[in-house]
């Protein structure tokens, strides 16, 4: 039996307006928006002022409203709204990945204690239904990895740099198109995908991580020479949020990756997102969809609202004992590329082995193996004269890297 949903909507920006339109156009849901609360009473909007309120109590204290949809851009204010709504026994749908990543354990417990649902499909990947699939489709499959493009802004910029535009020009275009904020820091320094990775790890592997536990490096420092290196090698640069399981260990981080044409994300361009899931029984599967824009995100919000008609709630099955022995670690090795105008900047990075070195008056680069726990000690987002990216198929645990080094040493001695 379907539940009648009476919605209180916080925020009427790009996504809020999109939700209002798609909800009214769909005609498939037994749901109505009773009240919309916004912050600025003087802002021009597409519908009349009689539709708006300016006090959050108009929603939170209304007993007829049983669903709160939170679509504001202030994570702290969103936390206060969401936590209060849950305490008052109202279902919550939100797209605020920063607020969720910073407070997930508390909010999940609040929803459980008050016997309501907290849904947030729109917080990761725009229109891609990745969280619901991790919850339902993969609930009995052992996952080994999840990775991909979960930020449309950076993917648009990287697509344009691949076409020969410099970073500043591509960023300006992204801002003009509405894909990037006037202050793009959260996107281009990898914070936005990091918040999303916290949520993906929770649903894929059952671990509760805080954002500060995950390393994030973005694309702000990319230079044309780095793009040229990728082109010459038949590679493309993508900003990946990535979590990989290796035995009882889990690795996770956000960083640029060089990927080859075998990678399923190789031809995913512009504002599109793509998430690849690797599992024991279902092998590798790709989820593709628009990751930016009013309607793609609003469609994910609408999907959550629709699910509430049938009392849907996340079960977090992966958190209930199936991965009790899994530990998050930073003790693994990566093969990376580092480029800089200054060779001294590259030499500051502790390489365990070096595969390729190029030096010239204008630009230098080096490839080789580094230990991730040492690499993450550097604040790469602040190092404007240096860019690094992960090379393809370059991911080894400590024991695996030790074996690789011994094999390489044996071959050197054997061939000498």
FENKADA-V319005 format. One record per pair of residues at least 4 apart in sequence whose ideal C-beta (glycine too) atoms are under 7 Angstrom apart, sorted by the first residue. I is the first residue (numbers start at 1). J is the second residue. D is the distance in Angstrom with one decimal. If there is no record, write none. Layout:
i=I j=J d=D
i=I j=J d=D
//
This chain:
i=2 j=30 d=5.5
i=2 j=309 d=4.5
i=2 j=310 d=6.7
i=3 j=308 d=6.8
i=3 j=309 d=5.1
i=3 j=311 d=6.9
i=4 j=30 d=5.4
i=5 j=30 d=6.6
i=5 j=31 d=3.8
i=5 j=66 d=6.5
i=5 j=67 d=5.0
i=5 j=305 d=6.4
i=5 j=308 d=6.0
i=5 j=309 d=6.3
i=6 j=32 d=6.3
i=6 j=34 d=5.2
i=6 j=64 d=5.3
i=6 j=65 d=5.2
i=6 j=66 d=5.6
i=6 j=67 d=6.8
i=7 j=31 d=6.1
i=7 j=32 d=6.7
i=7 j=33 d=4.7
i=7 j=34 d=6.4
i=7 j=65 d=6.9
i=7 j=67 d=4.8
i=7 j=69 d=5.7
i=8 j=34 d=6.4
i=8 j=35 d=5.1
i=8 j=59 d=3.3
i=8 j=62 d=6.6
i=8 j=65 d=4.2
i=8 j=68 d=5.1
i=9 j=16 d=6.1
i=9 j=33 d=5.3
i=9 j=36 d=4.6
i=9 j=69 d=4.9
i=9 j=71 d=6.9
i=10 j=37 d=5.2
i=10 j=59 d=6.9
i=10 j=68 d=7.0
i=10 j=69 d=6.9
i=10 j=70 d=4.8
i=10 j=71 d=6.3
i=10 j=72 d=5.4
i=10 j=81 d=5.7
i=11 j=16 d=4.4
i=11 j=38 d=6.7
i=11 j=70 d=7.0
i=11 j=71 d=3.8
i=11 j=72 d=4.0
i=12 j=16 d=4.1
i=12 j=17 d=5.7
i=12 j=36 d=5.6
i=12 j=38 d=5.2
i=12 j=45 d=6.1
i=13 j=17 d=6.7
i=13 j=71 d=7.0
i=14 j=18 d=6.4
i=14 j=294 d=4.6
i=15 j=19 d=6.2
i=15 j=71 d=5.0
i=15 j=95 d=6.2
i=15 j=294 d=5.8
i=15 j=297 d=4.8
i=15 j=298 d=5.5
i=15 j=301 d=6.9
i=16 j=20 d=6.6
i=16 j=71 d=4.5
i=17 j=21 d=6.6
i=17 j=46 d=6.2
i=17 j=294 d=6.4
i=18 j=22 d=6.2
i=18 j=294 d=3.2
i=18 j=295 d=5.1
i=18 j=297 d=6.8
i=18 j=298 d=3.5
i=19 j=23 d=5.8
i=19 j=69 d=6.9
i=19 j=71 d=7.0
i=19 j=298 d=4.3
i=19 j=301 d=5.3
i=19 j=302 d=6.5
i=20 j=24 d=6.5
i=20 j=33 d=6.6
i=21 j=25 d=6.0
i=22 j=26 d=5.9
i=22 j=295 d=6.5
i=22 j=298 d=5.1
i=22 j=299 d=6.4
i=22 j=302 d=5.5
i=23 j=29 d=6.8
i=23 j=31 d=6.7
i=23 j=33 d=6.7
i=23 j=302 d=6.2
i=26 j=302 d=6.8
i=29 j=305 d=6.5
i=29 j=306 d=5.7
i=29 j=309 d=6.7
i=30 j=309 d=6.5
i=31 j=305 d=5.9
i=34 j=64 d=6.7
i=34 j=65 d=5.9
i=35 j=53 d=5.7
i=35 j=58 d=5.7
i=35 j=59 d=5.4
i=35 j=62 d=6.8
i=35 j=65 d=6.8
i=36 j=51 d=5.7
i=36 j=52 d=5.2
i=36 j=53 d=6.9
i=37 j=53 d=5.0
i=37 j=54 d=6.7
i=37 j=55 d=6.9
i=37 j=56 d=5.6
i=37 j=58 d=6.0
i=37 j=59 d=5.5
i=38 j=52 d=5.4
i=38 j=54 d=6.6
i=41 j=54 d=5.5
i=47 j=51 d=5.0
i=53 j=58 d=4.1
i=56 j=60 d=5.6
i=56 j=81 d=6.0
i=57 j=61 d=4.7
i=58 j=62 d=6.6
i=59 j=65 d=5.7
i=59 j=68 d=6.3
i=60 j=84 d=5.4
i=60 j=85 d=6.1
i=60 j=88 d=6.1
i=65 j=90 d=6.5
i=66 j=90 d=5.8
i=66 j=91 d=6.3
i=67 j=90 d=6.5
i=67 j=91 d=4.7
i=67 j=93 d=6.7
i=67 j=305 d=6.7
i=67 j=308 d=6.0
i=68 j=85 d=4.0
i=68 j=90 d=5.0
i=68 j=92 d=5.1
i=69 j=93 d=4.8
i=69 j=301 d=6.4
i=70 j=78 d=5.4
i=70 j=81 d=5.5
i=70 j=82 d=5.6
i=70 j=92 d=6.5
i=70 j=94 d=4.2
i=70 j=96 d=6.3
i=71 j=95 d=5.8
i=72 j=77 d=6.1
i=72 j=78 d=5.5
i=74 j=78 d=6.1
i=75 j=79 d=6.5
i=75 j=96 d=6.0
i=75 j=98 d=4.3
i=75 j=99 d=4.2
i=75 j=102 d=6.9
i=76 j=80 d=7.0
i=77 j=81 d=6.4
i=78 j=82 d=6.0
i=78 j=94 d=6.8
i=78 j=96 d=4.5
i=78 j=99 d=4.4
i=79 j=83 d=6.0
i=79 j=99 d=5.0
i=79 j=103 d=5.6
i=80 j=84 d=6.2
i=81 j=85 d=6.2
i=82 j=86 d=6.4
i=82 j=92 d=5.3
i=82 j=94 d=5.9
i=82 j=99 d=6.9
i=82 j=107 d=6.3
i=83 j=87 d=6.4
i=83 j=107 d=6.6
i=83 j=110 d=6.1
i=84 j=88 d=6.3
i=85 j=90 d=4.4
i=85 j=92 d=5.2
i=86 j=90 d=7.0
i=86 j=92 d=5.9
i=86 j=107 d=6.7
i=86 j=110 d=4.2
i=86 j=111 d=5.3
i=86 j=114 d=5.5
i=86 j=116 d=6.0
i=86 j=118 d=6.6
i=87 j=110 d=6.4
i=87 j=114 d=6.3
i=89 j=114 d=5.2
i=89 j=116 d=5.8
i=90 j=116 d=6.4
i=91 j=116 d=4.9
i=91 j=117 d=4.7
i=91 j=308 d=5.3
i=92 j=118 d=5.1
i=93 j=119 d=5.0
i=93 j=301 d=5.8
i=93 j=304 d=4.4
i=93 j=305 d=5.9
i=94 j=100 d=6.8
i=94 j=120 d=5.2
i=94 j=123 d=6.8
i=95 j=120 d=6.7
i=95 j=122 d=3.8
i=95 j=123 d=5.1
i=95 j=297 d=6.1
i=95 j=301 d=6.2
i=96 j=100 d=6.1
i=96 j=123 d=6.5
i=97 j=101 d=6.0
i=97 j=123 d=4.1
i=97 j=124 d=6.6
i=97 j=192 d=7.0
i=97 j=195 d=4.2
i=97 j=196 d=5.2
i=97 j=199 d=6.6
i=98 j=102 d=6.4
i=98 j=195 d=4.9
i=99 j=103 d=6.2
i=100 j=104 d=5.4
i=100 j=107 d=6.9
i=100 j=120 d=5.7
i=100 j=123 d=5.8
i=100 j=199 d=6.1
i=101 j=195 d=4.0
i=101 j=198 d=4.0
i=101 j=199 d=6.3
i=101 j=211 d=5.0
i=102 j=211 d=6.2
i=103 j=107 d=5.3
i=104 j=108 d=6.0
i=104 j=198 d=6.9
i=104 j=202 d=6.4
i=104 j=208 d=6.9
i=105 j=109 d=6.4
i=105 j=208 d=5.2
i=106 j=110 d=6.4
i=107 j=111 d=6.5
i=107 j=118 d=5.8
i=108 j=112 d=6.5
i=108 j=118 d=6.5
i=108 j=316 d=7.0
i=109 j=113 d=6.1
i=110 j=114 d=6.2
i=111 j=116 d=5.4
i=111 j=117 d=6.3
i=111 j=118 d=4.1
i=117 j=308 d=6.1
i=117 j=312 d=6.4
i=117 j=313 d=4.1
i=119 j=304 d=3.9
i=119 j=307 d=6.6
i=120 j=131 d=7.0
i=121 j=129 d=6.2
i=121 j=131 d=5.2
i=121 j=132 d=5.9
i=121 j=300 d=4.5
i=121 j=303 d=5.8
i=121 j=304 d=5.2
i=122 j=297 d=5.0
i=122 j=300 d=3.7
i=122 j=301 d=4.7
i=123 j=196 d=6.8
i=123 j=199 d=6.2
i=124 j=130 d=5.8
i=124 j=131 d=6.0
i=124 j=150 d=6.0
i=124 j=196 d=4.4
i=124 j=199 d=5.5
i=124 j=200 d=6.3
i=125 j=130 d=5.1
i=125 j=150 d=5.4
i=125 j=273 d=4.7
i=125 j=275 d=5.8
i=125 j=289 d=6.7
i=125 j=291 d=5.7
i=126 j=152 d=6.7
i=126 j=273 d=5.7
i=126 j=289 d=6.1
i=126 j=290 d=5.4
i=126 j=291 d=3.8
i=126 j=292 d=6.2
i=126 j=296 d=4.4
i=126 j=297 d=5.2
i=126 j=300 d=6.6
i=127 j=289 d=4.1
i=127 j=290 d=5.2
i=127 j=296 d=3.7
i=127 j=299 d=5.2
i=127 j=300 d=5.7
i=128 j=273 d=5.7
i=128 j=275 d=6.1
i=128 j=287 d=4.8
i=128 j=289 d=4.1
i=129 j=133 d=5.8
i=129 j=303 d=6.8
i=130 j=134 d=6.3
i=130 j=275 d=5.0
i=130 j=287 d=5.4
i=131 j=135 d=6.3
i=131 j=199 d=6.9
i=131 j=203 d=5.5
i=132 j=136 d=5.9
i=133 j=137 d=4.5
i=133 j=138 d=6.5
i=133 j=287 d=7.0
i=134 j=138 d=5.3
i=134 j=203 d=4.0
i=134 j=204 d=5.3
i=135 j=139 d=6.3
i=135 j=203 d=5.9
i=135 j=314 d=5.5
i=135 j=315 d=6.6
i=138 j=143 d=6.0
i=138 j=277 d=6.8
i=138 j=279 d=6.0
i=139 j=317 d=4.9
i=141 j=279 d=4.4
i=141 j=280 d=6.1
i=141 j=281 d=5.1
i=141 j=282 d=5.7
i=142 j=279 d=6.5
i=142 j=280 d=4.1
i=143 j=204 d=5.1
i=143 j=205 d=6.6
i=143 j=245 d=6.8
i=143 j=277 d=6.7
i=143 j=278 d=6.8
i=143 j=279 d=5.1
i=144 j=245 d=5.0
i=144 j=278 d=4.7
i=144 j=279 d=6.7
i=144 j=280 d=6.7
i=145 j=243 d=6.6
i=145 j=244 d=4.6
i=145 j=245 d=6.3
i=145 j=278 d=4.2
i=146 j=200 d=5.6
i=146 j=204 d=4.9
i=146 j=243 d=5.3
i=146 j=275 d=6.7
i=146 j=277 d=5.3
i=147 j=240 d=5.2
i=147 j=241 d=6.8
i=147 j=242 d=4.0
i=147 j=276 d=5.5
i=148 j=240 d=6.2
i=148 j=241 d=6.8
i=148 j=265 d=6.0
i=148 j=274 d=4.9
i=148 j=275 d=3.9
i=148 j=276 d=5.1
i=149 j=155 d=5.0
i=149 j=238 d=5.7
i=149 j=239 d=6.7
i=149 j=240 d=6.8
i=149 j=265 d=5.8
i=149 j=268 d=5.9
i=149 j=273 d=5.2
i=149 j=274 d=5.0
i=150 j=193 d=4.9
i=150 j=196 d=4.7
i=150 j=241 d=5.1
i=150 j=273 d=5.5
i=150 j=275 d=6.6
i=150 j=291 d=6.7
i=151 j=155 d=6.5
i=151 j=187 d=5.6
i=151 j=192 d=5.3
i=151 j=193 d=4.7
i=151 j=239 d=6.2
i=151 j=291 d=6.8
i=152 j=156 d=6.1
i=152 j=179 d=5.8
i=152 j=271 d=3.7
i=152 j=272 d=6.9
i=152 j=273 d=6.0
i=152 j=291 d=3.6
i=152 j=292 d=3.4
i=153 j=157 d=6.6
i=153 j=174 d=5.6
i=153 j=179 d=4.9
i=153 j=180 d=4.6
i=153 j=184 d=6.6
i=153 j=187 d=4.0
i=153 j=292 d=6.7
i=154 j=158 d=6.1
i=154 j=187 d=5.7
i=154 j=188 d=6.1
i=154 j=218 d=6.6
i=154 j=219 d=5.4
i=154 j=239 d=4.5
i=155 j=159 d=6.2
i=155 j=238 d=6.9
i=155 j=239 d=7.0
i=155 j=268 d=6.9
i=155 j=270 d=6.6
i=155 j=271 d=6.6
i=155 j=272 d=6.6
i=156 j=160 d=6.6
i=156 j=174 d=5.0
i=156 j=179 d=5.2
i=156 j=270 d=5.0
i=156 j=271 d=5.1
i=157 j=161 d=6.5
i=157 j=167 d=6.7
i=157 j=170 d=4.3
i=157 j=171 d=5.7
i=157 j=174 d=5.6
i=157 j=219 d=6.4
i=158 j=162 d=6.4
i=158 j=219 d=6.3
i=158 j=237 d=5.4
i=158 j=238 d=6.3
i=158 j=239 d=6.7
i=159 j=163 d=6.9
i=159 j=269 d=4.3
i=159 j=270 d=5.2
i=160 j=165 d=4.5
i=160 j=170 d=3.7
i=160 j=173 d=6.4
i=161 j=165 d=5.8
i=161 j=167 d=6.2
i=161 j=170 d=5.5
i=161 j=222 d=6.4
i=161 j=227 d=5.1
i=162 j=227 d=6.5
i=162 j=236 d=6.0
i=165 j=169 d=4.6
i=165 j=170 d=4.8
i=166 j=224 d=6.2
i=167 j=171 d=6.1
i=167 j=222 d=5.5
i=168 j=172 d=6.4
i=169 j=173 d=6.6
i=170 j=174 d=6.5
i=171 j=175 d=6.4
i=171 j=180 d=6.2
i=171 j=184 d=6.3
i=172 j=176 d=6.4
i=173 j=177 d=6.3
i=174 j=179 d=4.3
i=174 j=180 d=3.9
i=175 j=180 d=4.5
i=175 j=182 d=6.6
i=179 j=271 d=5.5
i=179 j=292 d=5.0
i=180 j=184 d=4.5
i=180 j=187 d=6.2
i=184 j=188 d=4.8
i=185 j=189 d=5.3
i=186 j=191 d=4.5
i=186 j=192 d=4.7
i=187 j=192 d=5.1
i=188 j=218 d=4.8
i=188 j=219 d=5.6
i=188 j=220 d=4.7
i=189 j=216 d=6.9
i=189 j=218 d=4.0
i=189 j=220 d=5.9
i=189 j=381 d=4.5
i=190 j=194 d=5.9
i=190 j=216 d=3.7
i=190 j=217 d=5.5
i=190 j=218 d=3.8
i=190 j=239 d=6.6
i=190 j=254 d=4.3
i=191 j=195 d=6.7
i=191 j=216 d=5.8
i=192 j=196 d=6.8
i=193 j=197 d=6.1
i=193 j=239 d=6.6
i=193 j=241 d=4.1
i=193 j=254 d=4.8
i=194 j=198 d=7.0
i=194 j=211 d=5.7
i=194 j=214 d=5.1
i=194 j=216 d=4.1
i=194 j=241 d=6.9
i=194 j=254 d=4.9
i=195 j=211 d=5.9
i=196 j=200 d=6.3
i=196 j=241 d=6.0
i=197 j=201 d=6.1
i=197 j=214 d=6.0
i=197 j=241 d=4.1
i=197 j=243 d=6.5
i=197 j=252 d=6.1
i=197 j=254 d=6.2
i=198 j=202 d=6.7
i=198 j=209 d=5.5
i=198 j=211 d=5.7
i=198 j=214 d=6.7
i=199 j=203 d=6.6
i=200 j=204 d=5.6
i=200 j=241 d=7.0
i=200 j=243 d=6.6
i=201 j=205 d=5.4
i=201 j=207 d=5.4
i=201 j=209 d=5.8
i=201 j=243 d=5.2
i=201 j=252 d=5.9
i=202 j=206 d=6.9
i=202 j=207 d=6.8
i=202 j=208 d=6.4
i=203 j=318 d=6.8
i=204 j=243 d=6.7
i=204 j=318 d=6.8
i=205 j=243 d=6.8
i=205 j=245 d=6.7
i=205 j=250 d=5.9
i=205 j=318 d=5.9
i=205 j=323 d=5.5
i=205 j=326 d=6.2
i=206 j=318 d=3.4
i=206 j=319 d=3.9
i=206 j=322 d=6.5
i=206 j=323 d=4.4
i=207 j=250 d=6.4
i=207 j=323 d=6.9
i=207 j=326 d=6.4
i=207 j=328 d=5.9
i=209 j=213 d=4.8
i=209 j=214 d=6.4
i=209 j=328 d=6.2
i=213 j=328 d=6.7
i=214 j=252 d=5.6
i=214 j=253 d=6.1
i=214 j=254 d=6.8
i=215 j=253 d=4.3
i=215 j=254 d=6.9
i=215 j=376 d=4.3
i=216 j=254 d=4.2
i=217 j=254 d=6.7
i=217 j=255 d=4.7
i=217 j=380 d=4.5
i=217 j=381 d=6.0
i=218 j=239 d=6.5
i=218 j=381 d=6.1
i=219 j=239 d=5.7
i=219 j=256 d=5.8
i=220 j=381 d=6.5
i=221 j=383 d=6.8
i=221 j=384 d=5.7
i=221 j=386 d=6.5
i=221 j=387 d=4.6
i=222 j=226 d=5.3
i=222 j=227 d=7.0
i=222 j=387 d=5.4
i=223 j=339 d=6.7
i=223 j=387 d=6.1
i=224 j=228 d=6.1
i=225 j=229 d=6.5
i=225 j=339 d=6.0
i=225 j=363 d=4.3
i=226 j=230 d=6.8
i=226 j=339 d=5.0
i=226 j=387 d=5.1
i=227 j=231 d=6.4
i=227 j=237 d=6.7
i=228 j=232 d=6.3
i=229 j=233 d=6.4
i=229 j=337 d=6.8
i=229 j=339 d=6.9
i=229 j=365 d=6.3
i=230 j=235 d=4.3
i=230 j=236 d=5.9
i=230 j=237 d=5.3
i=230 j=258 d=5.6
i=234 j=260 d=6.3
i=234 j=261 d=6.8
i=235 j=258 d=4.3
i=235 j=259 d=6.3
i=235 j=260 d=5.6
i=236 j=259 d=5.8
i=236 j=266 d=5.9
i=237 j=256 d=5.4
i=237 j=258 d=6.1
i=237 j=389 d=6.0
i=238 j=257 d=5.5
i=238 j=259 d=5.6
i=238 j=265 d=5.6
i=239 j=256 d=5.4
i=240 j=255 d=6.9
i=240 j=257 d=4.7
i=241 j=254 d=4.9
i=242 j=252 d=6.7
i=242 j=253 d=6.3
i=243 j=250 d=6.3
i=243 j=251 d=6.8
i=243 j=252 d=4.1
i=244 j=251 d=4.8
i=244 j=395 d=6.1
i=245 j=250 d=5.4
i=246 j=251 d=6.8
i=246 j=397 d=4.9
i=248 j=325 d=4.8
i=248 j=326 d=5.8
i=248 j=327 d=6.2
i=249 j=327 d=5.9
i=249 j=329 d=4.8
i=249 j=397 d=6.6
i=250 j=326 d=5.6
i=250 j=327 d=6.9
i=250 j=328 d=5.1
i=251 j=329 d=6.7
i=251 j=332 d=5.3
i=252 j=328 d=6.8
i=255 j=389 d=6.9
i=255 j=390 d=5.7
i=256 j=389 d=4.0
i=257 j=389 d=6.0
i=257 j=390 d=4.6
i=258 j=337 d=6.5
i=258 j=389 d=5.3
i=258 j=390 d=6.8
i=258 j=391 d=5.4
i=258 j=392 d=6.1
i=259 j=263 d=3.9
i=259 j=265 d=6.2
i=259 j=266 d=5.7
i=259 j=392 d=6.1
i=260 j=266 d=6.9
i=260 j=392 d=5.2
i=261 j=266 d=5.1
i=264 j=274 d=6.8
i=264 j=276 d=5.4
i=264 j=286 d=4.5
i=265 j=274 d=4.8
i=265 j=276 d=6.9
i=268 j=272 d=5.2
i=268 j=274 d=4.3
i=268 j=288 d=6.7
i=271 j=290 d=6.0
i=271 j=291 d=5.9
i=271 j=292 d=4.2
i=271 j=293 d=6.8
i=272 j=288 d=6.5
i=272 j=289 d=7.0
i=272 j=290 d=5.9
i=272 j=291 d=6.3
i=273 j=289 d=6.1
i=273 j=291 d=3.2
i=274 j=286 d=6.0
i=274 j=287 d=6.8
i=274 j=288 d=4.8
i=275 j=287 d=4.7
i=276 j=284 d=6.1
i=276 j=286 d=5.3
i=277 j=285 d=5.3
i=278 j=284 d=5.0
i=279 j=283 d=6.7
i=289 j=296 d=6.6
i=290 j=296 d=3.9
i=293 j=297 d=6.7
i=294 j=298 d=5.8
i=295 j=299 d=6.2
i=297 j=301 d=6.6
i=298 j=302 d=6.1
i=299 j=303 d=6.5
i=300 j=304 d=6.9
i=301 j=305 d=6.5
i=302 j=306 d=6.3
i=303 j=307 d=6.5
i=304 j=308 d=6.8
i=307 j=312 d=3.6
i=308 j=312 d=6.3
i=316 j=320 d=6.7
i=317 j=322 d=6.9
i=318 j=322 d=5.6
i=318 j=323 d=5.8
i=330 j=372 d=5.3
i=330 j=373 d=4.1
i=330 j=376 d=6.3
i=331 j=373 d=5.6
i=331 j=398 d=5.4
i=332 j=372 d=5.3
i=332 j=396 d=6.5
i=332 j=397 d=5.2
i=332 j=398 d=6.6
i=333 j=352 d=6.9
i=333 j=369 d=5.3
i=333 j=370 d=6.9
i=333 j=371 d=5.7
i=333 j=372 d=6.9
i=333 j=396 d=4.6
i=333 j=401 d=4.1
i=334 j=370 d=5.9
i=334 j=372 d=5.6
i=334 j=390 d=5.7
i=334 j=394 d=5.7
i=334 j=395 d=6.4
i=335 j=367 d=6.9
i=335 j=368 d=6.8
i=335 j=369 d=5.3
i=335 j=391 d=4.6
i=335 j=394 d=3.0
i=336 j=367 d=6.9
i=336 j=370 d=5.7
i=336 j=388 d=5.3
i=336 j=389 d=6.7
i=336 j=390 d=5.8
i=336 j=391 d=6.2
i=337 j=365 d=6.1
i=337 j=367 d=5.0
i=337 j=388 d=6.4
i=337 j=389 d=5.3
i=337 j=391 d=5.8
i=338 j=346 d=5.2
i=338 j=349 d=5.8
i=338 j=365 d=6.4
i=338 j=366 d=5.4
i=338 j=386 d=6.5
i=338 j=388 d=4.5
i=339 j=363 d=6.5
i=339 j=364 d=6.9
i=339 j=365 d=4.0
i=339 j=387 d=5.1
i=340 j=345 d=4.3
i=340 j=346 d=5.3
i=340 j=364 d=5.9
i=340 j=385 d=5.4
i=340 j=386 d=4.5
i=341 j=362 d=6.9
i=341 j=363 d=5.8
i=341 j=385 d=5.8
i=342 j=385 d=5.7
i=343 j=347 d=6.3
i=343 j=359 d=5.9
i=343 j=364 d=4.7
i=345 j=385 d=5.5
i=345 j=386 d=4.8
i=346 j=364 d=6.0
i=346 j=366 d=5.1
i=349 j=370 d=6.5
i=350 j=370 d=6.6
i=350 j=374 d=5.3
i=351 j=368 d=4.4
i=351 j=369 d=6.7
i=351 j=370 d=5.7
i=352 j=369 d=4.8
i=352 j=370 d=6.4
i=352 j=371 d=6.3
i=353 j=368 d=5.3
i=353 j=369 d=4.7
i=353 j=405 d=7.0
i=354 j=366 d=6.2
i=354 j=368 d=4.0
i=355 j=367 d=4.8
i=355 j=368 d=5.0
i=356 j=366 d=6.9
i=356 j=367 d=4.4
i=357 j=366 d=5.1
i=358 j=364 d=6.3
i=358 j=365 d=5.1
i=359 j=364 d=4.8
i=360 j=364 d=6.6
i=367 j=391 d=6.4
i=369 j=401 d=6.9
i=370 j=374 d=6.6
i=370 j=375 d=5.0
i=371 j=375 d=6.8
i=372 j=376 d=6.1
i=378 j=383 d=6.8
i=379 j=383 d=6.8
i=380 j=386 d=6.9
i=380 j=388 d=6.4
i=390 j=394 d=6.2
i=396 j=400 d=4.1
i=396 j=401 d=4.4
i=396 j=404 d=6.4
i=397 j=401 d=6.9
i=398 j=402 d=6.4
i=399 j=403 d=6.7
i=400 j=404 d=6.4
i=401 j=405 d=6.4
i=402 j=406 d=6.6
i=403 j=407 d=6.3
i=404 j=408 d=6.3
i=405 j=409 d=6.3
i=406 j=410 d=6.3
i=407 j=411 d=6.5
i=408 j=412 d=6.4
i=409 j=413 d=6.5
i=410 j=414 d=5.9
i=411 j=415 d=5.9
i=412 j=416 d=6.3
//
